């Protein structure tokens, strides 16, 4: 039966949600920051208009026309008709003809204002400057006066065309004035102000949460290292023996590890320590010391050295290569002996896969209750798997922030191919 092996981590929707929920503190921080930013901006931009009357100093060219008695209507209605005539499309056509200005009807209508007093026969016209509408602008007093003169002439001509008689007379010729105007549209009540700020704060909170979800989910997809020990368990498909933080790997902790890996049989328990991209190199030694502290005769074989040479008397390298008849273990205490390797003497040869190494381990099993073998990093050297094939127990040691998911998957795949069962993993929060 074929088995599908994986080298890439895939996350389900449920896992993405779970990991995001664990990052609630980050979402809270971003929510507060965004709420402060949006709420602060809304507060600063609107506070000046709360229950305040905001005024603007406007420069204007003004003129007024007296409206004659051209009908029996009341003065207000007659003046209102004149104002409508001045803003009509027909007046616009006359304005273009009189002035020669090239502008649209919308521009024409929006560049001046009209008003009249109640029961008054006078229609007032205003051109504010500087002002722009569309592509046409009035930037100074001269341009505003010219526009007003054209507007008056246009109104006179259009009224005569529509009513059939001259019914308006210039009362006040164009003159410049400065007006203080209230901008009522920019004032808000205290209640509306609070609602606006509250909406901004709410939007900020939602924005912060969304930013956290998007950013962290994206980070999960590009960050190729485990987010927690549970993810390591899923990658290796094994139990987590223990999870250490920096400085927590004490004697009591390794007693628990020793109990987990203990095999209740009458033969020697041979344990392989498979290191995966972890700077902690002494886990196997601490495990061996735990068995020794239980007064179990233990042999510690250290193959993890990457350079230098050990003492020939305690080195297994020359024995495996046939250059020595025996190995003299170094007594570390009454129950713990150790053997190391001479890396320089090996000349690049694989001693872990050598038949004499397997025979040595088998022979030592007659004299020791536990043999703990620490091999080189399994992500760099294949000897870790050769060692594990000689052992009845294998555990992985890795750093959560130092090992990549791909390395974990490859280690699991290689172990499966070689018939090696990974009994558990020891995780360091490095």
Buried (B, 14 or more C-beta within 10 A) or exposed (E): EEEEEBEEBEBEEEBBEBBBEEBEEBBBEBBBBBBBBBBBEBBEEBEEBBEEEEEEEBBBBBBBBBBBEBEEEEBBEBBBBBBEBBBBEEBBBBBBEBBEBEBBBEBBBBBBBBEBEEEBBBBBBBBBBEBEBEEBBBEEBEBBBBBBBBBBBBBBBBBEEBBEEEBBEEBEEBEBEEEEEEEEEBBBEEEBBBEBBEEBBEBBBBBBBBBBBEEBBEEBEEEEBBBBBBBBBBBBEBEBBBBBEEEEBEEEBBBEBBEBBBEEEEEBBBBBBBBBBBEBBBBBBBBBBBBBBBEBBBBBBBBBBEEEBBEBEBBBBBBBBEEBEEBBBBEBEEBBBBBBBBBEBBEEEEBBBBEEBBEBBEEBBEEBBBBBBBBBBBBEBBBBBBBBBBBBBBBBBBBBEBBBBBBBBBBBBBBBEEEBEBBBBBBBEB
